[in-house]
Amino acid sequence: MNQQHAAATAAETMRARHSVRKYVAGVRIPEADMNEILRLAGTAPSSWNLQHWRFLVIEEEENKRALLPIANNQQQIVDCSAVVAILGDTQANRVAADIYGAQLSAGSITQQVHDTLVGNINRAYASSPQVGVEEAIRNGSLAAMQLMLAATAAGYATCPIGGFRRDELIKTFRIPERYVPVMLVTIGQAAAPAHPPGRFPLEQTVIRERFPE
């Protein structure tokens, strides 16, 4: 695929993605499709390449029913094929040694670079607990967007959900303390075409260089 075609395909996928809240119930996403969507979502960028995201995939009817009241009884939770809870790792610095250790073993970085990077990461996370939370949400959100685009490119509809009871999600699905729920994303076959929402013109959303006095 040449760069021009790749750019066109990316633009088409972005324009095709709209939030769908009504799904065809009973549709199962093939495991190969789901794995590829998750694999592509995992190519999202992340601070220091710490890959803060974890994907809790909920497909079984019983578990979707358990999730329903947690997500304010939104029907899409049970009608969709899968709900992916995007989780962010608030202790992602703990994987830094593994990530950069692999690069060191491969010869792509020196010991000095390895030690500097790992040291900088650990110092940043040690400076305040808020750093880990903010990084988890920021980088988890990047993966969530990538997940929705990957699903759209594969022919599935999606919808991000921010309205859910986080404490109940953590308790019900036994989510370890180090992970913070970022959002839920429903995936499935749309029951009806989504209506594209209006968008502000560039003049309303873009500021060049600095705000006027």
C-alpha positions in Angstrom: 0.0 0.0 0.0 1.5 3.3 -1.0 1.5 6.3 1.3 -1.2 8.2 -0.6 -3.6 5.2 -0.5 -2.8 4.6 3.2 -3.6 8.2 4.0 -6.9 8.0 2.0 -7.9 4.7 3.8 -7.1 6.3 7.2 -9.2 9.3 6.4 -12.1 7.2 5.2 -12.0 5.2 8.4 -12.1 8.3 10.5 -15.0 9.7 8.6 -16.9 6.4 8.8 -16.6 6.1 12.6 -19.7 7.3 14.4 -21.0 6.3 17.8 -23.7 3.6 17.5 -26.0 2.8 20.4 -28.3 0.2 18.7 -26.8 -3.1 17.9 -28.0 -6.4 16.3 -28.2 -8.7 19.3 -26.7 -12.2 19.2 -23.9 -11.4 16.8 -20.6 -12.9 17.8 -17.3 -11.4 16.6 -14.9 -14.1 15.4 -11.9 -14.5 17.7 -9.5 -13.7 14.9 -11.3 -10.4 14.2 -11.3 -9.4 17.9 -7.7 -10.3 18.3 -6.7 -8.2 15.3 -8.7 -5.2 16.6 -7.0 -5.5 20.0 -3.6 -6.0 18.4 -4.1 -2.8 16.3 -5.3 -0.9 19.3 -2.1 -1.9 21.0 -0.1 0.0 18.4 -1.2 3.3 19.9 1.6 5.6 21.0 2.3 5.9 24.7 4.5 7.9 27.0 8.0 6.2 27.2 6.4 3.3 25.3 5.0 2.0 28.6 1.8 0.8 26.9 -0.4 1.7 29.8 -3.5 0.0 28.4 -5.1 -3.2 29.4 -8.2 -4.5 27.6 -10.9 -6.3 29.7 -13.0 -8.0 27.0 -16.6 -8.8 28.1 -18.5 -11.0 25.6 -20.4 -13.6 27.6 -24.1 -12.9 28.2 -23.9 -13.4 31.9 -21.1 -10.9 32.3 -22.8 -8.3 30.1 -25.9 -8.7 32.2 -23.7 -8.0 35.3 -22.3 -5.0 33.6 -25.7 -3.6 32.6 -26.6 -1.8 35.9 -23.0 -0.6 36.3 -23.4 1.2 33.0 -26.7 2.8 33.9 -28.8 0.1 32.2 -27.8 1.1 28.6 -29.3 -1.5 26.3 -26.3 -1.4 24.0 -24.3 -3.2 26.8 -26.3 -6.4 26.3 -27.1 -6.1 22.6 -23.5 -5.5 21.4 -21.1 -8.3 20.6 -18.5 -7.2 23.1 -17.7 -4.5 25.6 -14.1 -3.6 26.0 -13.3 -1.9 29.3 -10.2 0.2 28.7 -8.0 0.1 31.8 -5.0 2.3 32.5 -2.0 1.1 34.4 -1.2 3.6 37.2 2.1 1.8 38.0 3.3 1.5 34.4 6.8 2.5 35.5 7.1 -1.1 36.8 7.4 -2.4 33.3 10.1 0.1 32.2 13.0 -2.2 33.1 11.4 -5.0 31.0 10.8 -2.7 28.0 14.2 -1.1 27.9 15.9 -4.2 29.1 14.7 -5.9 25.9 16.1 -3.0 23.8 19.4 -3.2 25.7 19.6 -7.0 25.0 18.8 -6.3 21.3 21.6 -3.8 21.1 19.4 -0.9 20.1 20.3 1.2 23.2 23.3 1.4 25.4 23.5 0.6 29.2 23.8 4.3 29.9 20.6 5.2 27.9 18.8 2.3 29.5 19.7 3.5 33.0 18.9 7.1 32.2 15.4 6.3 30.8 14.4 3.9 33.6 15.7 6.3 36.2 13.8 9.2 34.7 10.6 7.2 34.5 10.8 6.0 38.1 11.5 9.5 39.4 8.6 10.9 37.5 6.2 8.3 38.9 7.7 8.7 42.4 7.1 12.5 42.4 3.3 12.2 42.8 0.6 9.5 42.7 -1.3 11.8 40.4 1.4 11.2 37.7 0.5 7.6 37.4 -3.2 8.2 37.3 -2.9 11.0 34.6 -0.6 8.9 32.5 -2.9 5.9 32.7 -6.0 7.9 31.6 -4.1 9.8 28.9 -2.5 6.8 27.3 -5.4 4.5 27.8 -7.6 7.1 25.9 -5.1 6.9 23.0 -5.6 3.1 22.8 -9.4 3.5 23.1 -9.5 5.7 20.0 -7.2 3.4 18.1 -9.5 0.5 19.1 -12.6 2.2 17.7 -10.8 3.0 14.4 -9.5 -0.6 14.1 -13.0 -1.9 14.7 -14.5 0.5 12.2 -11.9 -0.5 9.6 -12.9 -4.2 10.2 -16.6 -3.4 9.5 -17.9 -3.1 13.1 -19.7 -0.3 14.9 -18.5 1.1 18.2 -19.5 3.5 21.0 -17.4 4.9 23.8 -19.1 5.1 27.2 -17.9 7.3 30.0 -21.0 7.0 32.1 -20.6 4.0 34.4 -19.9 3.3 38.1 -16.2 2.8 38.3 -16.1 1.4 41.8 -18.7 -1.2 41.0 -16.9 -2.2 37.8 -13.7 -2.7 39.7 -15.5 -4.8 42.4 -17.6 -6.9 40.0 -14.9 -7.7 37.6 -12.1 -8.0 40.2 -9.9 -5.4 38.6 -6.6 -5.0 40.4 -6.0 -1.8 42.3 -3.2 -0.6 40.0 -5.6 -0.3 37.0 -8.0 2.6 36.6 -11.0 2.2 34.4 -10.8 4.8 31.5 -13.9 4.1 29.5 -16.0 1.3 28.1 -16.3 0.7 24.3 -19.1 -1.3 22.8 -18.4 -3.2 19.6 -20.8 -5.0 17.3 -23.0 -4.9 14.2 -25.1 -1.7 13.9 -28.8 -2.3 13.9 -29.2 1.0 11.9 -26.9 3.5 10.3 -25.6 6.1 12.7 -26.5 9.7 12.0 -23.3 11.8 11.7 -23.4 14.6 14.3 -22.6 18.2 13.4 -19.0 19.4 13.9 -17.7 22.8 14.6 -15.9 24.5 11.7 -12.1 24.9 12.0 -12.5 28.6 12.7 -14.2 27.6 16.0 -11.8 25.0 17.2 -8.3 26.1 15.9 -6.2 28.8 17.4 -3.1 29.8 15.5 0.0 30.4 17.4 -1.6 32.0 20.5 -4.9 33.3 21.8 -5.6 37.0 20.9 -5.3 39.6 23.6 
